[in-house]
Amino acid sequence: MLGNLRSNALRHTPAVGRVDVEVTPNDASVSFEVTDNGDGIAAEHVDRILERFYRVDTARDPEHGGTEWVWQ
């Protein structure tokens, strides 16, 4: 999940932009915060970004940088 957040931040941040990852240990867990100065996520998608298989850009198939899921 963290790798996906980081790669999305890098993909949507300009070449002269900045991506920061902050890791904060808690009692029994760890919090990650990824911030960048890219184009951001539209408000209507924010609540769903951690949903499995949810895509903001529905046009991204495996041939265009998307992930192909295979159920077995």
PDB file of N, CA, C, O and CB in Angstrom:
ATOM      1  N   MET A   1       0.821  -1.177   0.000  1.00  0.00           N
ATOM      2  CA  MET A   1       0.000   0.000   0.000  1.00  0.00           C
ATOM      3  C   MET A   1       0.872   1.251   0.000  1.00  0.00           C
ATOM      4  O   MET A   1       0.621   2.182  -0.765  1.00  0.00           O
ATOM      5  CB  MET A   1      -0.938  -0.008   1.197  1.00  0.00           C
ATOM      6  N   LEU A   2       1.890   1.278   0.848  1.00  0.00           N
ATOM      7  CA  LEU A   2       2.763   2.450   0.898  1.00  0.00           C
ATOM      8  C   LEU A   2       3.473   2.658  -0.436  1.00  0.00           C
ATOM      9  O   LEU A   2       3.615   3.788  -0.904  1.00  0.00           O
ATOM     10  CB  LEU A   2       3.792   2.303   2.025  1.00  0.00           C
ATOM     11  N   GLY A   3       3.911   1.571  -1.036  1.00  0.00           N
ATOM     12  CA  GLY A   3       4.551   1.671  -2.349  1.00  0.00           C
ATOM     13  C   GLY A   3       3.616   2.253  -3.390  1.00  0.00           C
ATOM     14  O   GLY A   3       4.039   3.048  -4.229  1.00  0.00           O
ATOM     15  N   ASN A   4       2.347   1.865  -3.345  1.00  0.00           N
ATOM     16  CA  ASN A   4       1.358   2.381  -4.278  1.00  0.00           C
ATOM     17  C   ASN A   4       1.127   3.877  -4.051  1.00  0.00           C
ATOM     18  O   ASN A   4       1.068   4.647  -5.009  1.00  0.00           O
ATOM     19  CB  ASN A   4       0.038   1.608  -4.136  1.00  0.00           C
ATOM     20  N   LEU A   5       0.998   4.289  -2.789  1.00  0.00           N
ATOM     21  CA  LEU A   5       0.829   5.713  -2.489  1.00  0.00           C
ATOM     22  C   LEU A   5       2.024   6.527  -2.978  1.00  0.00           C
ATOM     23  O   LEU A   5       1.865   7.603  -3.554  1.00  0.00           O
ATOM     24  CB  LEU A   5       0.636   5.922  -0.981  1.00  0.00           C
ATOM     25  N   ARG A   6       3.222   5.994  -2.739  1.00  0.00           N
ATOM     26  CA  ARG A   6       4.432   6.691  -3.153  1.00  0.00           C
ATOM     27  C   ARG A   6       4.519   6.773  -4.669  1.00  0.00           C
ATOM     28  O   ARG A   6       4.812   7.840  -5.209  1.00  0.00           O
ATOM     29  CB  ARG A   6       5.668   5.993  -2.591  1.00  0.00           C
ATOM     30  N   SER A   7       4.271   5.672  -5.366  1.00  0.00           N
ATOM     31  CA  SER A   7       4.372   5.706  -6.825  1.00  0.00           C
ATOM     32  C   SER A   7       3.317   6.611  -7.440  1.00  0.00           C
ATOM     33  O   SER A   7       3.589   7.281  -8.436  1.00  0.00           O
ATOM     34  CB  SER A   7       4.243   4.303  -7.395  1.00  0.00           C
ATOM     35  N   ASN A   8       2.107   6.644  -6.864  1.00  0.00           N
ATOM     36  CA  ASN A   8       1.083   7.570  -7.355  1.00  0.00           C
ATOM     37  C   ASN A   8       1.504   9.016  -7.133  1.00  0.00           C
ATOM     38  O   ASN A   8       1.313   9.864  -8.004  1.00  0.00           O
ATOM     39  CB  ASN A   8      -0.261   7.302  -6.664  1.00  0.00           C
ATOM     40  N   ALA A   9       2.081   9.297  -5.960  1.00  0.00           N
ATOM     41  CA  ALA A   9       2.553  10.657  -5.683  1.00  0.00           C
ATOM     42  C   ALA A   9       3.634  11.058  -6.684  1.00  0.00           C
ATOM     43  O   ALA A   9       3.627  12.179  -7.192  1.00  0.00           O
ATOM     44  CB  ALA A   9       3.095  10.764  -4.238  1.00  0.00           C
ATOM     45  N   LEU A  10       4.560  10.145  -6.967  1.00  0.00           N
ATOM     46  CA  LEU A  10       5.626  10.443  -7.935  1.00  0.00           C
ATOM     47  C   LEU A  10       5.062  10.636  -9.336  1.00  0.00           C
ATOM     48  O   LEU A  10       5.518  11.511 -10.073  1.00  0.00           O
ATOM     49  CB  LEU A  10       6.672   9.320  -7.945  1.00  0.00           C
ATOM     50  N   ARG A  11       4.078   9.831  -9.709  1.00  0.00           N
ATOM     51  CA  ARG A  11       3.488   9.915 -11.045  1.00  0.00           C
ATOM     52  C   ARG A  11       2.765  11.251 -11.259  1.00  0.00           C
ATOM     53  O   ARG A  11       2.756  11.783 -12.369  1.00  0.00           O
ATOM     54  CB  ARG A  11       2.514   8.752 -11.266  1.00  0.00           C
ATOM     55  N   HIS A  12       2.163  11.788 -10.196  1.00  0.00           N
ATOM     56  CA  HIS A  12       1.343  12.990 -10.333  1.00  0.00           C
ATOM     57  C   HIS A  12       2.013  14.247  -9.813  1.00  0.00           C
ATOM     58  O   HIS A  12       1.350  15.262  -9.604  1.00  0.00           O
ATOM     59  CB  HIS A  12       0.049  12.799  -9.623  1.00  0.00           C
ATOM     60  N   THR A  13       3.316  14.190  -9.601  1.00  0.00           N
ATOM     61  CA  THR A  13       4.075  15.352  -9.150  1.00  0.00           C
ATOM     62  C   THR A  13       5.005  15.783 -10.280  1.00  0.00           C
ATOM     63  O   THR A  13       5.643  14.936 -10.906  1.00  0.00           O
ATOM     64  CB  THR A  13       4.882  15.036  -7.844  1.00  0.00           C
ATOM     65  N   PRO A  14       5.092  17.083 -10.550  1.00  0.00           N
ATOM     66  CA  PRO A  14       5.980  17.552 -11.615  1.00  0.00           C
ATOM     67  C   PRO A  14       7.442  17.169 -11.337  1.00  0.00           C
ATOM     68  O   PRO A  14       7.818  16.919 -10.192  1.00  0.00           O
ATOM     69  CB  PRO A  14       5.856  19.076 -11.774  1.00  0.00           C
ATOM     70  N   ALA A  15       8.251  17.128 -12.390  1.00  0.00           N
ATOM     71  CA  ALA A  15       9.662  16.750 -12.265  1.00  0.00           C
ATOM     72  C   ALA A  15      10.408  17.625 -11.259  1.00  0.00           C
ATOM     73  O   ALA A  15      11.334  17.153 -10.599  1.00  0.00           O
ATOM     74  CB  ALA A  15      10.345  16.834 -13.622  1.00  0.00           C
ATOM     75  N   VAL A  16      10.022  18.870 -11.138  1.00  0.00           N
ATOM     76  CA  VAL A  16      10.674  19.773 -10.170  1.00  0.00           C
ATOM     77  C   VAL A  16       9.899  19.822  -8.859  1.00  0.00           C
ATOM     78  O   VAL A  16      10.132  20.700  -8.029  1.00  0.00           O
ATOM     79  CB  VAL A  16      10.802  21.195 -10.756  1.00  0.00           C
ATOM     80  N   GLY A  17       8.970  18.870  -8.673  1.00  0.00           N
ATOM     81  CA  GLY A  17       8.127  18.835  -7.477  1.00  0.00           C
ATOM     82  C   GLY A  17       8.807  18.132  -6.318  1.00  0.00           C
ATOM     83  O   GLY A  17      10.003  17.842  -6.346  1.00  0.00           O
ATOM     84  N   ARG A  18       8.002  17.867  -5.300  1.00  0.00           N
ATOM     85  CA  ARG A  18       8.530  17.254  -4.084  1.00  0.00           C
ATOM     86  C   ARG A  18       7.533  16.231  -3.549  1.00  0.00           C
ATOM     87  O   ARG A  18       6.329  16.482  -3.522  1.00  0.00           O
ATOM     88  CB  ARG A  18       8.835  18.329  -3.013  1.00  0.00           C
ATOM     89  N   VAL A  19       8.044  15.075  -3.124  1.00  0.00           N
ATOM     90  CA  VAL A  19       7.254  14.028  -2.475  1.00  0.00           C
ATOM     91  C   VAL A  19       7.934  13.715  -1.141  1.00  0.00           C
ATOM     92  O   VAL A  19       9.120  13.386  -1.105  1.00  0.00           O
ATOM     93  CB  VAL A  19       7.133  12.730  -3.387  1.00  0.00           C
ATOM     94  N   ASP A  20       7.186  13.818  -0.060  1.00  0.00           N
ATOM     95  CA  ASP A  20       7.715  13.513   1.275  1.00  0.00           C
ATOM     96  C   ASP A  20       6.942  12.349   1.865  1.00  0.00           C
ATOM     97  O   ASP A  20       5.726  12.253   1.700  1.00  0.00           O
ATOM     98  CB  ASP A  20       7.632  14.753   2.209  1.00  0.00           C
ATOM     99  N   VAL A  21       7.655  11.457   2.560  1.00  0.00           N
ATOM    100  CA  VAL A  21       7.033  10.341   3.273  1.00  0.00           C
ATOM    101  C   VAL A  21       7.430  10.477   4.731  1.00  0.00           C
ATOM    102  O   VAL A  21       8.617  10.511   5.059  1.00  0.00           O
ATOM    103  CB  VAL A  21       7.469   8.940   2.679  1.00  0.00           C
ATOM    104  N   GLU A  22       6.432  10.555   5.610  1.00  0.00           N
ATOM    105  CA  GLU A  22       6.678  10.659   7.046  1.00  0.00           C
ATOM    106  C   GLU A  22       6.152   9.397   7.726  1.00  0.00           C
ATOM    107  O   GLU A  22       5.018   8.980   7.487  1.00  0.00           O
ATOM    108  CB  GLU A  22       6.007  11.939   7.643  1.00  0.00           C
ATOM    109  N   VAL A  23       6.980   8.801   8.569  1.00  0.00           N
ATOM    110  CA  VAL A  23       6.624   7.583   9.293  1.00  0.00           C
ATOM    111  C   VAL A  23       6.576   7.913  10.773  1.00  0.00           C
ATOM    112  O   VAL A  23       7.544   8.429  11.331  1.00  0.00           O
ATOM    113  CB  VAL A  23       7.637   6.427   9.006  1.00  0.00           C
ATOM    114  N   THR A  24       5.443   7.613  11.415  1.00  0.00           N
ATOM    115  CA  THR A  24       5.274   7.892  12.840  1.00  0.00           C
ATOM    116  C   THR A  24       4.867   6.623  13.567  1.00  0.00           C
ATOM    117  O   THR A  24       3.784   6.090  13.323  1.00  0.00           O
ATOM    118  CB  THR A  24       4.225   9.004  13.066  1.00  0.00           C
ATOM    119  N   PRO A  25       5.735   6.123  14.472  1.00  0.00           N
ATOM    120  CA  PRO A  25       5.350   4.936  15.244  1.00  0.00           C
ATOM    121  C   PRO A  25       4.327   5.301  16.312  1.00  0.00           C
ATOM    122  O   PRO A  25       4.437   6.335  16.972  1.00  0.00           O
ATOM    123  CB  PRO A  25       6.588   4.285  15.894  1.00  0.00           C
ATOM    124  N   ASN A  26       3.332   4.435  16.469  1.00  0.00           N
ATOM    125  CA  ASN A  26       2.320   4.582  17.512  1.00  0.00           C
ATOM    126  C   ASN A  26       2.459   3.396  18.457  1.00  0.00           C
ATOM    127  O   ASN A  26       3.395   2.609  18.313  1.00  0.00           O
ATOM    128  CB  ASN A  26       0.869   4.666  16.908  1.00  0.00           C
ATOM    129  N   ASP A  27       1.559   3.249  19.410  1.00  0.00           N
ATOM    130  CA  ASP A  27       1.657   2.152  20.386  1.00  0.00           C
ATOM    131  C   ASP A  27       1.830   0.786  19.713  1.00  0.00           C
ATOM    132  O   ASP A  27       2.835   0.109  19.929  1.00  0.00           O
ATOM    133  CB  ASP A  27       0.411   2.131  21.273  1.00  0.00           C
ATOM    134  N   ALA A  28       0.865   0.390  18.912  1.00  0.00           N
ATOM    135  CA  ALA A  28       0.910  -0.934  18.289  1.00  0.00           C
ATOM    136  C   ALA A  28       0.830  -0.851  16.773  1.00  0.00           C
ATOM    137  O   ALA A  28       0.512  -1.841  16.113  1.00  0.00           O
ATOM    138  CB  ALA A  28      -0.220  -1.800  18.815  1.00  0.00           C
ATOM    139  N   SER A  29       1.113   0.311  16.219  1.00  0.00           N
ATOM    140  CA  SER A  29       1.008   0.474  14.776  1.00  0.00           C
ATOM    141  C   SER A  29       1.974   1.551  14.296  1.00  0.00           C
ATOM    142  O   SER A  29       2.737   2.124  15.073  1.00  0.00           O
ATOM    143  CB  SER A  29      -0.433   0.826  14.374  1.00  0.00           C
ATOM    144  N   VAL A  30       1.918   1.801  13.019  1.00  0.00           N
ATOM    145  CA  VAL A  30       2.750   2.835  12.402  1.00  0.00           C
ATOM    146  C   VAL A  30       1.848   3.642  11.477  1.00  0.00           C
ATOM    147  O   VAL A  30       1.011   3.077  10.774  1.00  0.00           O
ATOM    148  CB  VAL A  30       3.977   2.215  11.618  1.00  0.00           C
ATOM    149  N   SER A  31       2.017   4.956  11.478  1.00  0.00           N
ATOM    150  CA  SER A  31       1.269   5.824  10.560  1.00  0.00           C
ATOM    151  C   SER A  31       2.214   6.329   9.483  1.00  0.00           C
ATOM    152  O   SER A  31       3.359   6.689   9.759  1.00  0.00           O
ATOM    153  CB  SER A  31       0.608   7.019  11.319  1.00  0.00           C
ATOM    154  N   PHE A  32       1.720   6.352   8.249  1.00  0.00           N
ATOM    155  CA  PHE A  32       2.475   6.870   7.128  1.00  0.00           C
ATOM    156  C   PHE A  32       1.733   8.070   6.561  1.00  0.00           C
ATOM    157  O   PHE A  32       0.509   8.050   6.436  1.00  0.00           O
ATOM    158  CB  PHE A  32       2.692   5.781   6.045  1.00  0.00           C
ATOM    159  N   GLU A  33       2.473   9.107   6.223  1.00  0.00           N
ATOM    160  CA  GLU A  33       1.872  10.266   5.567  1.00  0.00           C
ATOM    161  C   GLU A  33       2.694  10.572   4.329  1.00  0.00           C
ATOM    162  O   GLU A  33       3.900  10.801   4.417  1.00  0.00           O
ATOM    163  CB  GLU A  33       1.806  11.506   6.527  1.00  0.00           C
ATOM    164  N   VAL A  34       2.045  10.575   3.185  1.00  0.00           N
ATOM    165  CA  VAL A  34       2.701  10.908   1.921  1.00  0.00           C
ATOM    166  C   VAL A  34       2.138  12.233   1.468  1.00  0.00           C
ATOM    167  O   VAL A  34       0.931  12.362   1.265  1.00  0.00           O
ATOM    168  CB  VAL A  34       2.489   9.793   0.833  1.00  0.00           C
ATOM    169  N   THR A  35       3.002  13.223   1.306  1.00  0.00           N
ATOM    170  CA  THR A  35       2.572  14.532   0.826  1.00  0.00           C
ATOM    171  C   THR A  35       3.398  14.909  -0.397  1.00  0.00           C
ATOM    172  O   THR A  35       4.564  14.536  -0.524  1.00  0.00           O
ATOM    173  CB  THR A  35       2.709  15.608   1.938  1.00  0.00           C
ATOM    174  N   ASP A  36       2.771  15.649  -1.279  1.00  0.00           N
ATOM    175  CA  ASP A  36       3.471  16.096  -2.481  1.00  0.00           C
ATOM    176  C   ASP A  36       2.863  17.406  -2.949  1.00  0.00           C
ATOM    177  O   ASP A  36       1.841  17.847  -2.422  1.00  0.00           O
ATOM    178  CB  ASP A  36       3.401  15.025  -3.603  1.00  0.00           C
ATOM    179  N   ASN A  37       3.480  18.019  -3.924  1.00  0.00           N
ATOM    180  CA  ASN A  37       2.923  19.239  -4.494  1.00  0.00           C
ATOM    181  C   ASN A  37       2.432  18.986  -5.922  1.00  0.00           C
ATOM    182  O   ASN A  37       2.530  19.844  -6.799  1.00  0.00           O
ATOM    183  CB  ASN A  37       3.972  20.369  -4.476  1.00  0.00           C
ATOM    184  N   GLY A  38       1.902  17.779  -6.118  1.00  0.00           N
ATOM    185  CA  GLY A  38       1.327  17.398  -7.409  1.00  0.00           C
ATOM    186  C   GLY A  38      -0.101  17.884  -7.545  1.00  0.00           C
ATOM    187  O   GLY A  38      -0.542  18.768  -6.811  1.00  0.00           O
ATOM    188  N   ASP A  39      -0.825  17.298  -8.495  1.00  0.00           N
ATOM    189  CA  ASP A  39      -2.176  17.769  -8.795  1.00  0.00           C
ATOM    190  C   ASP A  39      -3.232  17.321  -7.796  1.00  0.00           C
ATOM    191  O   ASP A  39      -4.357  17.818  -7.850  1.00  0.00           O
ATOM    192  CB  ASP A  39      -2.568  17.308 -10.148  1.00  0.00           C
ATOM    193  N   GLY A  40      -2.920  16.411  -6.893  1.00  0.00           N
ATOM    194  CA  GLY A  40      -3.846  16.060  -5.814  1.00  0.00           C
ATOM    195  C   GLY A  40      -4.956  15.111  -6.232  1.00  0.00           C
ATOM    196  O   GLY A  40      -5.008  14.644  -7.369  1.00  0.00           O
ATOM    197  N   ILE A  41      -5.842  14.840  -5.280  1.00  0.00           N
ATOM    198  CA  ILE A  41      -6.971  13.934  -5.483  1.00  0.00           C
ATOM    199  C   ILE A  41      -8.249  14.743  -5.325  1.00  0.00           C
ATOM    200  O   ILE A  41      -8.403  15.479  -4.350  1.00  0.00           O
ATOM    201  CB  ILE A  41      -6.934  12.727  -4.476  1.00  0.00           C
ATOM    202  N   ALA A  42      -9.157  14.612  -6.266  1.00  0.00           N
ATOM    203  CA  ALA A  42     -10.431  15.330  -6.186  1.00  0.00           C
ATOM    204  C   ALA A  42     -11.182  14.904  -4.927  1.00  0.00           C
ATOM    205  O   ALA A  42     -11.135  13.736  -4.540  1.00  0.00           O
ATOM    206  CB  ALA A  42     -11.295  15.068  -7.451  1.00  0.00           C
ATOM    207  N   ALA A  43     -11.861  15.829  -4.300  1.00  0.00           N
ATOM    208  CA  ALA A  43     -12.549  15.607  -3.028  1.00  0.00           C
ATOM    209  C   ALA A  43     -13.498  14.411  -3.064  1.00  0.00           C
ATOM    210  O   ALA A  43     -13.625  13.701  -2.066  1.00  0.00           O
ATOM    211  CB  ALA A  43     -13.318  16.846  -2.642  1.00  0.00           C
ATOM    212  N   GLU A  44     -14.159  14.175  -4.185  1.00  0.00           N
ATOM    213  CA  GLU A  44     -15.124  13.077  -4.246  1.00  0.00           C
ATOM    214  C   GLU A  44     -14.461  11.697  -4.219  1.00  0.00           C
ATOM    215  O   GLU A  44     -15.155  10.695  -4.044  1.00  0.00           O
ATOM    216  CB  GLU A  44     -15.963  13.207  -5.496  1.00  0.00           C
ATOM    217  N   HIS A  45     -13.144  11.621  -4.385  1.00  0.00           N
ATOM    218  CA  HIS A  45     -12.435  10.342  -4.377  1.00  0.00           C
ATOM    219  C   HIS A  45     -11.683  10.068  -3.078  1.00  0.00           C
ATOM    220  O   HIS A  45     -11.297   8.926  -2.830  1.00  0.00           O
ATOM    221  CB  HIS A  45     -11.472  10.298  -5.522  1.00  0.00           C
ATOM    222  N   VAL A  46     -11.469  11.063  -2.258  1.00  0.00           N
ATOM    223  CA  VAL A  46     -10.618  10.928  -1.077  1.00  0.00           C
ATOM    224  C   VAL A  46     -11.082   9.811  -0.147  1.00  0.00           C
ATOM    225  O   VAL A  46     -10.249   9.046   0.338  1.00  0.00           O
ATOM    226  CB  VAL A  46     -10.580  12.236  -0.318  1.00  0.00           C
ATOM    227  N   ASP A  47     -12.367   9.692   0.113  1.00  0.00           N
ATOM    228  CA  ASP A  47     -12.867   8.669   1.035  1.00  0.00           C
ATOM    229  C   ASP A  47     -12.710   7.243   0.516  1.00  0.00           C
ATOM    230  O   ASP A  47     -12.867   6.286   1.275  1.00  0.00           O
ATOM    231  CB  ASP A  47     -14.312   8.926   1.331  1.00  0.00           C
ATOM    232  N   ARG A  48     -12.401   7.094  -0.771  1.00  0.00           N
ATOM    233  CA  ARG A  48     -12.346   5.756  -1.361  1.00  0.00           C
ATOM    234  C   ARG A  48     -10.946   5.319  -1.781  1.00  0.00           C
ATOM    235  O   ARG A  48     -10.789   4.208  -2.289  1.00  0.00           O
ATOM    236  CB  ARG A  48     -13.248   5.700  -2.546  1.00  0.00           C
ATOM    237  N   ILE A  49      -9.927   6.149  -1.588  1.00  0.00           N
ATOM    238  CA  ILE A  49      -8.615   5.824  -2.153  1.00  0.00           C
ATOM    239  C   ILE A  49      -7.973   4.571  -1.570  1.00  0.00           C
ATOM    240  O   ILE A  49      -7.109   3.978  -2.216  1.00  0.00           O
ATOM    241  CB  ILE A  49      -7.694   6.974  -1.955  1.00  0.00           C
ATOM    242  N   LEU A  50      -8.361   4.154  -0.382  1.00  0.00           N
ATOM    243  CA  LEU A  50      -7.797   2.932   0.193  1.00  0.00           C
ATOM    244  C   LEU A  50      -8.673   1.711  -0.057  1.00  0.00           C
ATOM    245  O   LEU A  50      -8.369   0.620   0.425  1.00  0.00           O
ATOM    246  CB  LEU A  50      -7.591   3.109   1.680  1.00  0.00           C
ATOM    247  N   GLU A  51      -9.750   1.886  -0.803  1.00  0.00           N
ATOM    248  CA  GLU A  51     -10.628   0.782  -1.163  1.00  0.00           C
ATOM    249  C   GLU A  51      -9.928  -0.118  -2.171  1.00  0.00           C
ATOM    250  O   GLU A  51      -9.365   0.359  -3.157  1.00  0.00           O
ATOM    251  CB  GLU A  51     -11.966   1.304  -1.733  1.00  0.00           C
ATOM    252  N   ARG A  52      -9.966  -1.395  -1.922  1.00  0.00           N
ATOM    253  CA  ARG A  52      -9.320  -2.331  -2.832  1.00  0.00           C
ATOM    254  C   ARG A  52      -9.969  -2.262  -4.212  1.00  0.00           C
ATOM    255  O   ARG A  52     -11.195  -2.273  -4.326  1.00  0.00           O
ATOM    256  CB  ARG A  52      -9.391  -3.763  -2.275  1.00  0.00           C
ATOM    257  N   PHE A  53      -9.160  -2.191  -5.242  1.00  0.00           N
ATOM    258  CA  PHE A  53      -9.555  -2.157  -6.653  1.00  0.00           C
ATOM    259  C   PHE A  53     -10.155  -0.825  -7.096  1.00  0.00           C
ATOM    260  O   PHE A  53     -10.500  -0.688  -8.270  1.00  0.00           O
ATOM    261  CB  PHE A  53     -10.542  -3.249  -6.921  1.00  0.00           C
ATOM    262  N   TYR A  54     -10.295   0.161  -6.210  1.00  0.00           N
ATOM    263  CA  TYR A  54     -10.869   1.446  -6.622  1.00  0.00           C
ATOM    264  C   TYR A  54      -9.866   2.208  -7.468  1.00  0.00           C
ATOM    265  O   TYR A  54      -8.685   2.281  -7.126  1.00  0.00           O
ATOM    266  CB  TYR A  54     -11.287   2.288  -5.392  1.00  0.00           C
ATOM    267  N   ARG A  55     -10.332   2.773  -8.565  1.00  0.00           N
ATOM    268  CA  ARG A  55      -9.481   3.577  -9.446  1.00  0.00           C
ATOM    269  C   ARG A  55     -10.169   4.896  -9.731  1.00  0.00           C
ATOM    270  O   ARG A  55     -11.343   4.938 -10.099  1.00  0.00           O
ATOM    271  CB  ARG A  55      -9.168   2.826 -10.770  1.00  0.00           C
ATOM    272  N   VAL A  56      -9.428   5.956  -9.558  1.00  0.00           N
ATOM    273  CA  VAL A  56      -9.949   7.269  -9.929  1.00  0.00           C
ATOM    274  C   VAL A  56     -10.026   7.339 -11.446  1.00  0.00           C
ATOM    275  O   VAL A  56     -11.030   7.781 -12.005  1.00  0.00           O
ATOM    276  CB  VAL A  56      -9.057   8.421  -9.358  1.00  0.00           C
ATOM    277  N   ASP A  57      -8.963   6.900 -12.109  1.00  0.00           N
ATOM    278  CA  ASP A  57      -8.905   6.913 -13.569  1.00  0.00           C
ATOM    279  C   ASP A  57      -9.324   5.548 -14.083  1.00  0.00           C
ATOM    280  O   ASP A  57      -8.507   4.629 -14.140  1.00  0.00           O
ATOM    281  CB  ASP A  57      -7.480   7.284 -14.076  1.00  0.00           C
ATOM    282  N   THR A  58     -10.577   5.405 -14.454  1.00  0.00           N
ATOM    283  CA  THR A  58     -11.096   4.106 -14.890  1.00  0.00           C
ATOM    284  C   THR A  58     -10.529   3.677 -16.233  1.00  0.00           C
ATOM    285  O   THR A  58     -10.711   2.527 -16.633  1.00  0.00           O
ATOM    286  CB  THR A  58     -12.604   4.149 -14.971  1.00  0.00           C
ATOM    287  N   ALA A  59      -9.846   4.573 -16.941  1.00  0.00           N
ATOM    288  CA  ALA A  59      -9.278   4.231 -18.241  1.00  0.00           C
ATOM    289  C   ALA A  59      -7.936   3.521 -18.118  1.00  0.00           C
ATOM    290  O   ALA A  59      -7.392   3.068 -19.125  1.00  0.00           O
ATOM    291  CB  ALA A  59      -9.118   5.479 -19.079  1.00  0.00           C
ATOM    292  N   ARG A  60      -7.391   3.412 -16.915  1.00  0.00           N
ATOM    293  CA  ARG A  60      -6.067   2.799 -16.751  1.00  0.00           C
ATOM    294  C   ARG A  60      -6.183   1.286 -16.661  1.00  0.00           C
ATOM    295  O   ARG A  60      -6.472   0.734 -15.599  1.00  0.00           O
ATOM    296  CB  ARG A  60      -5.365   3.349 -15.497  1.00  0.00           C
ATOM    297  N   ASP A  61      -5.957   0.633 -17.773  1.00  0.00           N
ATOM    298  CA  ASP A  61      -5.944  -0.821 -17.808  1.00  0.00           C
ATOM    299  C   ASP A  61      -4.493  -1.305 -17.706  1.00  0.00           C
ATOM    300  O   ASP A  61      -3.582  -0.478 -17.695  1.00  0.00           O
ATOM    301  CB  ASP A  61      -6.625  -1.354 -19.108  1.00  0.00           C
ATOM    302  N   PRO A  62      -4.257  -2.597 -17.633  1.00  0.00           N
ATOM    303  CA  PRO A  62      -2.888  -3.098 -17.483  1.00  0.00           C
ATOM    304  C   PRO A  62      -1.930  -2.648 -18.590  1.00  0.00           C
ATOM    305  O   PRO A  62      -0.733  -2.499 -18.342  1.00  0.00           O
ATOM    306  CB  PRO A  62      -2.912  -4.592 -17.439  1.00  0.00           C
ATOM    307  N   GLU A  63      -2.435  -2.431 -19.793  1.00  0.00           N
ATOM    308  CA  GLU A  63      -1.566  -2.000 -20.890  1.00  0.00           C
ATOM    309  C   GLU A  63      -1.153  -0.536 -20.762  1.00  0.00           C
ATOM    310  O   GLU A  63      -0.222  -0.096 -21.437  1.00  0.00           O
ATOM    311  CB  GLU A  63      -2.264  -2.217 -22.220  1.00  0.00           C
ATOM    312  N   HIS A  64      -1.831   0.216 -19.910  1.00  0.00           N
ATOM    313  CA  HIS A  64      -1.535   1.647 -19.765  1.00  0.00           C
ATOM    314  C   HIS A  64      -1.125   2.002 -18.338  1.00  0.00           C
ATOM    315  O   HIS A  64      -1.396   3.112 -17.881  1.00  0.00           O
ATOM    316  CB  HIS A  64      -2.749   2.478 -20.174  1.00  0.00           C
ATOM    317  N   GLY A  65      -0.486   1.092 -17.639  1.00  0.00           N
ATOM    318  CA  GLY A  65       0.022   1.385 -16.304  1.00  0.00           C
ATOM    319  C   GLY A  65      -0.841   0.904 -15.164  1.00  0.00           C
ATOM    320  O   GLY A  65      -0.497   1.116 -14.001  1.00  0.00           O
ATOM    321  N   GLY A  66      -1.958   0.257 -15.466  1.00  0.00           N
ATOM    322  CA  GLY A  66      -2.828  -0.257 -14.412  1.00  0.00           C
ATOM    323  C   GLY A  66      -2.384  -1.639 -13.955  1.00  0.00           C
ATOM    324  O   GLY A  66      -1.421  -2.197 -14.482  1.00  0.00           O
ATOM    325  N   THR A  67      -3.076  -2.174 -12.992  1.00  0.00           N
ATOM    326  CA  THR A  67      -2.746  -3.487 -12.457  1.00  0.00           C
ATOM    327  C   THR A  67      -3.793  -4.491 -12.896  1.00  0.00           C
ATOM    328  O   THR A  67      -4.991  -4.210 -12.882  1.00  0.00           O
ATOM    329  CB  THR A  67      -2.641  -3.448 -10.922  1.00  0.00           C
ATOM    330  N   GLU A  68      -3.327  -5.654 -13.283  1.00  0.00           N
ATOM    331  CA  GLU A  68      -4.254  -6.726 -13.662  1.00  0.00           C
ATOM    332  C   GLU A  68      -4.415  -7.658 -12.483  1.00  0.00           C
ATOM    333  O   GLU A  68      -3.427  -8.163 -11.950  1.00  0.00           O
ATOM    334  CB  GLU A  68      -3.751  -7.503 -14.916  1.00  0.00           C
ATOM    335  N   TRP A  69      -5.652  -7.893 -12.068  1.00  0.00           N
ATOM    336  CA  TRP A  69      -5.927  -8.770 -10.935  1.00  0.00           C
ATOM    337  C   TRP A  69      -6.404 -10.108 -11.458  1.00  0.00           C
ATOM    338  O   TRP A  69      -7.300 -10.166 -12.300  1.00  0.00           O
ATOM    339  CB  TRP A  69      -6.976  -8.145  -9.979  1.00  0.00           C
ATOM    340  N   VAL A  70      -5.819 -11.169 -10.973  1.00  0.00           N
ATOM    341  CA  VAL A  70      -6.197 -12.508 -11.382  1.00  0.00           C
ATOM    342  C   VAL A  70      -6.689 -13.246 -10.149  1.00  0.00           C
ATOM    343  O   VAL A  70      -5.964 -13.376  -9.163  1.00  0.00           O
ATOM    344  CB  VAL A  70      -5.007 -13.258 -12.060  1.00  0.00           C
ATOM    345  N   TRP A  71      -7.927 -13.729 -10.209  1.00  0.00           N
ATOM    346  CA  TRP A  71      -8.511 -14.484  -9.084  1.00  0.00           C
ATOM    347  C   TRP A  71      -8.286 -15.953  -9.318  1.00  0.00           C
ATOM    348  O   TRP A  71      -8.491 -16.449 -10.426  1.00  0.00           O
ATOM    349  CB  TRP A  71     -10.030 -14.186  -8.918  1.00  0.00           C
ATOM    350  N   GLN A  72      -7.866 -16.656  -8.287  1.00  0.00           N
ATOM    351  CA  GLN A  72      -7.646 -18.102  -8.420  1.00  0.00           C
ATOM    352  C   GLN A  72      -8.447 -18.818  -7.373  1.00  0.00           C
ATOM    353  O   GLN A  72      -8.411 -20.046  -7.301  1.00  0.00           O
ATOM    354  CB  GLN A  72      -6.150 -18.463  -8.294  1.00  0.00           C
TER     355      GLN A  72
END
